Amino acid sequence: MELWKESQLRQLTFAIGIDTAYPILENFSKNIGFNFCAVTVASTHHQPHFKTLEINNYSNIWKRAHEQDNDHEADPVIAHCKNSMLPFVWSKTAYAHAPNLWRALQQEGLRYGWSQSFHNEEKAVRSTLSLARKNCEVSPLELYEHVGYMHFVTSRLTELFISTLPATAPKSKLAHLSRRELEVLQFSASGKTAYEISRILSLSERTVNYHVQNIMLKLNVCNKISAVIAAARAGII
């Protein structure tokens, strides 16, 4: 690896925020032959109060026009990066369903580019990094040489952004009940006794009580009524 690459990747590793990481990334992108660099960090689950982060070195004219764009053409970069972490190379064909956006990119000088995303499923966050330039198509060799760097950068940017999010309480795992246990629990919730449930399900009363005991253990409760309440709160029944 060239010394400058190692140095800049090391700087990205020790960057303490996106505001300090972006200038390093912008310089890195210029060193590998790209004029423009854009970073977007978005929620994957439409979380309330989540504000999408966008940083780029596009012109102010482009930014204003993009903010005021009312055409609502589907951006193929967004569509691709929502579902894949593979690189996406910009082309007229790729933008076939967004011709106005493609023309705007060409006018801005964003003629040749590629994008790559990183998904953090646990935090429901997706980071997308796009590099573009005025001249020269992106070659397969460039993709081969730089895809690893791009993946590292996008994952690092995701980490930096997640570190700014408020801490959330870990989600408790739902107890997994068998089909028979669910049946017993549902009949119990409707007020049926073990004897009545045994007649309905063609089981012995002892077997029904065995299922009830397993349900109580899985839901970490001490009686059948508490089991019904816990299951209802958890959305199991």
C-alpha positions in Angstrom: 0.0 0.0 0.0 1.3 3.5 -0.9 2.4 5.5 2.2 -0.1 8.3 1.6 -3.0 5.9 1.5 -1.8 4.2 4.7 -1.4 7.7 6.3 -4.8 8.9 5.3 -6.6 5.7 6.3 -4.9 5.9 9.7 -6.2 9.5 10.0 -9.7 8.3 9.2 -9.4 5.5 11.8 -8.5 8.0 14.6 -10.9 10.8 13.5 -13.3 11.6 16.3 -16.2 12.9 14.3 -17.6 13.2 10.7 -16.7 16.9 10.6 -13.0 16.0 11.0 -13.2 12.8 8.9 -14.8 14.4 5.9 -11.8 16.7 4.9 -9.5 13.6 5.2 -11.9 11.7 2.9 -12.2 14.6 0.5 -8.4 14.7 0.2 -8.2 11.0 -0.2 -10.8 11.0 -3.0 -8.8 13.7 -4.9 -5.7 11.6 -4.6 -7.4 8.7 -6.3 -8.6 10.9 -9.1 -12.1 12.2 -8.2 -13.2 15.9 -8.0 -16.3 15.4 -5.9 -17.1 13.5 -2.7 -20.4 13.1 -1.1 -21.5 11.4 2.1 -25.1 10.6 3.2 -26.1 9.0 6.4 -29.7 8.0 6.7 -32.1 5.9 8.8 -33.2 2.6 7.2 -36.4 2.4 9.3 -37.8 5.9 9.2 -36.9 6.6 12.8 -38.7 9.6 14.3 -36.5 12.7 15.0 -33.7 11.1 12.8 -32.2 13.8 10.6 -30.4 12.6 7.5 -26.8 13.8 7.3 -25.5 15.1 3.9 -22.0 16.4 3.4 -20.5 17.1 -0.1 -18.3 19.5 -2.0 -20.9 20.1 -4.7 -21.5 23.8 -5.8 -23.9 25.9 -3.8 -26.0 26.3 -7.1 -26.4 22.5 -7.2 -27.3 22.3 -3.5 -30.0 24.9 -3.8 -31.4 23.4 -7.0 -31.4 19.9 -5.4 -33.2 21.2 -2.3 -35.8 22.9 -4.5 -36.3 20.1 -6.9 -40.0 19.2 -7.2 -39.7 16.6 -9.9 -39.2 13.8 -7.3 -37.4 11.6 -9.7 -36.2 8.4 -8.1 -32.5 8.6 -7.6 -31.0 5.2 -8.7 -28.1 5.6 -6.3 -30.5 5.7 -3.3 -32.6 2.8 -4.8 -29.5 0.6 -5.2 -27.8 1.5 -1.9 -31.0 0.8 0.1 -30.7 -2.9 -0.8 -27.1 -3.5 -1.6 -23.5 -2.8 -0.4 -22.0 -3.6 -3.8 -20.6 -0.6 -5.8 -22.9 1.2 -8.1 -21.4 2.9 -11.2 -23.2 5.9 -12.6 -24.3 5.8 -16.2 -26.9 7.2 -18.5 -28.5 3.7 -18.6 -28.6 3.5 -14.8 -30.4 6.9 -14.8 -32.8 6.0 -17.6 -35.8 6.6 -15.3 -34.4 9.9 -13.9 -33.3 11.8 -17.1 -33.6 15.2 -15.5 -31.4 14.2 -12.6 -28.9 12.8 -15.1 -28.8 16.0 -17.1 -28.3 18.0 -13.9 -25.4 15.8 -12.9 -23.8 16.3 -16.3 -24.2 20.1 -16.1 -22.6 20.2 -12.6 -19.6 18.2 -13.9 -20.6 15.1 -12.0 -20.3 13.1 -15.2 -18.6 9.9 -14.1 -19.0 8.4 -10.6 -19.7 5.5 -8.4 -21.4 5.0 -5.0 -21.2 2.4 -2.3 -23.0 2.0 1.0 -22.6 0.3 4.4 -25.5 -0.9 6.4 -25.6 -1.2 10.2 -28.6 -3.4 10.8 -28.5 -3.2 14.6 -28.7 0.6 14.6 -30.8 0.8 11.4 -28.4 3.3 9.8 -27.1 3.4 6.2 -24.1 5.4 5.0 -23.5 6.1 1.3 -20.3 7.4 -0.1 -20.2 8.8 -3.7 -17.2 9.8 -5.7 -17.5 11.6 -9.0 -15.3 13.5 -11.6 -15.7 15.6 -14.8 -13.6 13.4 -17.1 -12.8 9.7 -17.6 -15.1 6.8 -17.0 -14.7 4.6 -13.9 -12.9 1.5 -15.0 -13.3 -2.0 -13.6 -9.7 -1.9 -12.5 -10.4 1.2 -10.3 -13.3 -0.6 -8.7 -11.1 -3.6 -8.0 -8.4 -1.4 -6.5 -10.6 0.9 -4.4 -13.7 -1.0 -3.4 -11.9 -2.2 -0.2 -11.1 1.4 0.8 -14.6 2.5 0.0 -16.0 -0.2 2.2 -13.7 0.8 5.1 -14.6 4.4 4.8 -18.3 4.0 4.7 -18.2 1.6 7.7 -16.0 4.1 9.6 -18.4 7.0 8.8 -21.3 4.9 10.0 -19.5 4.2 13.3 -18.7 7.9 13.8 -22.3 8.9 13.1 -23.8 6.2 15.4 -21.5 7.5 18.2 -23.5 10.8 18.1 -26.9 9.1 18.5 -28.6 8.9 21.9 -28.2 5.6 23.7 -31.2 3.3 23.3 -32.3 0.6 25.7 -31.6 -2.9 24.3 -34.7 -4.6 22.9 -35.8 -7.6 24.9 -36.0 -10.8 22.9 -39.5 -12.3 22.5 -39.9 -15.7 24.0 -40.3 -18.4 21.4 -43.4 -20.5 22.1 -44.3 -23.6 20.2 -47.5 -23.9 18.3 -49.1 -26.1 21.0 -47.9 -23.7 23.7 -49.5 -20.8 21.8 -52.8 -22.7 21.6 -52.8 -23.4 25.3 -51.9 -19.8 26.1 -54.7 -18.4 23.9 -57.3 -20.7 25.5 -56.0 -19.7 28.9 -56.4 -16.1 28.0 -60.0 -16.7 27.1 -60.6 -18.1 30.6 -60.5 -21.8 29.9 -59.3 -24.2 32.6 -56.7 -26.9 32.1 -59.5 -29.5 32.0 -61.4 -27.5 29.3 -58.3 -27.0 27.2 -57.5 -30.7 27.4 -60.9 -31.6 26.1 -60.7 -29.0 23.2 -57.2 -30.1 22.1 -57.6 -33.8 22.8 -54.8 -33.8 25.3 -54.5 -35.1 28.9 -54.9 -32.4 31.6 -51.4 -33.3 32.8 -50.0 -32.5 29.3 -51.8 -29.1 29.3 -50.3 -28.3 32.7 -46.9 -29.3 31.4 -47.3 -26.8 28.6 -48.4 -24.1 31.0 -45.3 -24.7 33.1 -43.1 -24.3 30.0 -44.9 -21.1 29.1 -44.3 -19.7 32.5 -40.6 -20.5 32.4 -40.2 -19.0 29.0 -42.0 -15.8 30.0 -40.3 -15.7 33.3 -43.5 -15.4 35.4 -44.9 -17.3 38.4 -48.5 -18.1 37.4 -50.8 -18.6 34.4 -52.5 -15.2 34.8 -49.1 -13.4 34.7 -48.2 -15.5 31.7 -51.2 -14.2 29.8 -50.5 -10.6 30.8 -46.8 -10.9 29.8 -47.7 -12.5 26.5 -50.2 -9.8 25.7 -47.8 -7.0 26.5 -45.1 -8.6 24.3 -47.6 -9.0 21.4 -47.3 -12.8 21.4 -51.1 -13.1 21.7 
